[in-house]
Amino acid sequence: MVTNQTPSRGSRLEAEAGGDTKTPSPLEWRRTSFCGIENACVDVAFASTGIAMRDSKDPAGPVLLFTTTEWAAFLRGVHNGEFELPRGELERPGC
């Protein structure tokens, strides 16, 4: 995983994520379908060289950039239940 503040990452994905104005078409951000406590969501955008992720409450804030290989590994973990919370963790008042 690389953030948009890392100069060693390819400039195209950084530009698409909003770190550089040289790219004419910005990313099309999509909100996740599940938001936790206090509307805690993430936005995801698919770029030509990887996947960008940001906090939906702070769209001008930092952007995490992932290669397609890193993203595929993350999705495999999700599908395999590697990130499951203990039962009741999401059942809090106000949700």
Kinemage of the C-alpha trace (Angstrom):
@kinemage 1
@onewidth
@group {chain A} dominant
@subgroup {mainchain}
@vectorlist {calphas} color= white
{ca met a 1} P 0.000 0.000 0.000
{ca val a 2} L 1.277 3.443 -0.906
{ca thr a 3} L -0.197 6.845 -0.061
{ca asn a 4} L -0.506 9.700 -2.508
{ca gln a 5} L 2.237 11.488 -0.579
{ca thr a 6} L 4.884 8.942 -1.552
{ca pro a 7} L 7.000 10.295 -4.435
{ca ser a 8} L 8.178 6.830 -5.531
{ca arg a 9} L 4.668 5.830 -6.699
{ca gly a 10} L 3.750 6.353 -10.359
{ca ser a 11} L 2.561 9.896 -10.992
{ca arg a 12} L -0.423 8.788 -13.109
{ca leu a 13} L -2.272 7.148 -10.212
{ca glu a 14} L -1.348 10.050 -7.924
{ca ala a 15} L -2.712 12.483 -10.488
{ca glu a 16} L -5.905 10.482 -10.917
{ca ala a 17} L -6.345 10.383 -7.135
{ca gly a 18} L -6.184 14.149 -6.957
{ca gly a 19} L -2.546 14.618 -6.004
{ca asp a 20} L -1.687 16.294 -9.291
{ca thr a 21} L -3.749 18.402 -11.693
{ca lys a 22} L -2.037 17.140 -14.876
{ca thr a 23} L -4.637 14.410 -15.459
{ca pro a 24} L -7.734 15.865 -17.170
{ca ser a 25} L -10.232 13.340 -15.836
{ca pro a 26} L -10.427 12.874 -12.050
{ca leu a 27} L -11.352 9.584 -10.472
{ca glu a 28} L -14.978 8.547 -10.108
{ca trp a 29} L -15.345 7.876 -6.394
{ca arg a 30} L -17.877 5.316 -5.113
{ca arg a 31} L -19.109 5.062 -1.528
{ca thr a 32} L -19.066 1.662 0.130
{ca ser a 33} L -22.452 0.051 0.674
{ca phe a 34} L -21.859 -0.428 4.414
{ca cys a 35} L -21.137 2.471 6.755
{ca gly a 36} L -20.374 1.841 10.388
{ca ile a 37} L -20.868 3.956 13.464
{ca glu a 38} L -21.292 7.703 12.855
{ca asn a 39} L -21.505 7.178 9.091
{ca ala a 40} L -17.897 5.967 8.955
{ca cys a 41} L -17.508 5.104 5.282
{ca val a 42} L -14.774 4.836 2.728
{ca asp a 43} L -14.827 5.874 -0.904
{ca val a 44} L -13.133 3.726 -3.544
{ca ala a 45} L -12.073 4.662 -7.057
{ca phe a 46} L -10.662 2.469 -9.787
{ca ala a 47} L -7.772 3.921 -11.762
{ca ser a 48} L -5.885 2.593 -14.745
{ca thr a 49} L -2.936 1.542 -12.566
{ca gly a 50} L -4.587 0.590 -9.282
{ca ile a 51} L -7.238 1.350 -6.688
{ca ala a 52} L -7.573 4.491 -4.579
{ca met a 53} L -9.333 4.673 -1.200
{ca arg a 54} L -10.202 7.655 1.014
{ca asp a 55} L -12.272 8.566 4.076
{ca ser a 56} L -15.685 9.739 2.861
{ca lys a 57} L -15.853 12.338 5.665
{ca asp a 58} L -12.597 13.926 4.436
{ca pro a 59} L -12.559 13.816 0.611
{ca ala a 60} L -9.709 16.347 0.461
{ca gly a 61} L -7.641 14.301 2.915
{ca pro a 62} L -5.096 11.559 2.275
{ca val a 63} L -5.699 8.916 -0.366
{ca leu a 64} L -4.456 5.347 -0.014
{ca leu a 65} L -3.279 3.794 -3.260
{ca phe a 66} L -3.167 0.047 -3.848
{ca thr a 67} L -1.866 -2.009 -6.724
{ca thr a 68} L -4.313 -4.409 -8.331
{ca thr a 69} L -2.390 -7.287 -6.710
{ca glu a 70} L -2.757 -5.734 -3.246
{ca trp a 71} L -6.462 -5.080 -3.846
{ca ala a 72} L -7.048 -8.664 -5.009
{ca ala a 73} L -5.349 -9.973 -1.853
{ca phe a 74} L -7.574 -7.731 0.285
{ca leu a 75} L -10.735 -8.952 -1.478
{ca arg a 76} L -9.660 -12.593 -0.998
{ca gly a 77} L -9.299 -11.865 2.729
{ca val a 78} L -12.769 -10.312 2.849
{ca his a 79} L -14.323 -13.294 1.080
{ca asn a 80} L -12.462 -15.706 3.384
{ca gly a 81} L -13.751 -13.932 6.509
{ca glu a 82} L -10.332 -12.723 7.676
{ca phe a 83} L -11.741 -9.368 8.812
{ca glu a 84} L -14.879 -10.526 10.635
{ca leu a 85} L -15.618 -8.691 13.882
{ca pro a 86} L -16.741 -10.525 17.005
{ca arg a 87} L -20.509 -10.969 17.205
{ca gly a 88} L -22.252 -7.861 18.554
{ca glu a 89} L -19.391 -5.505 17.672
{ca leu a 90} L -21.544 -3.639 15.152
{ca glu a 91} L -24.717 -3.734 17.264
{ca arg a 92} L -24.273 -0.473 19.138
{ca pro a 93} L -26.891 2.154 19.969
{ca gly a 94} L -27.311 4.760 17.277
{ca cys a 95} L -26.437 2.527 14.332
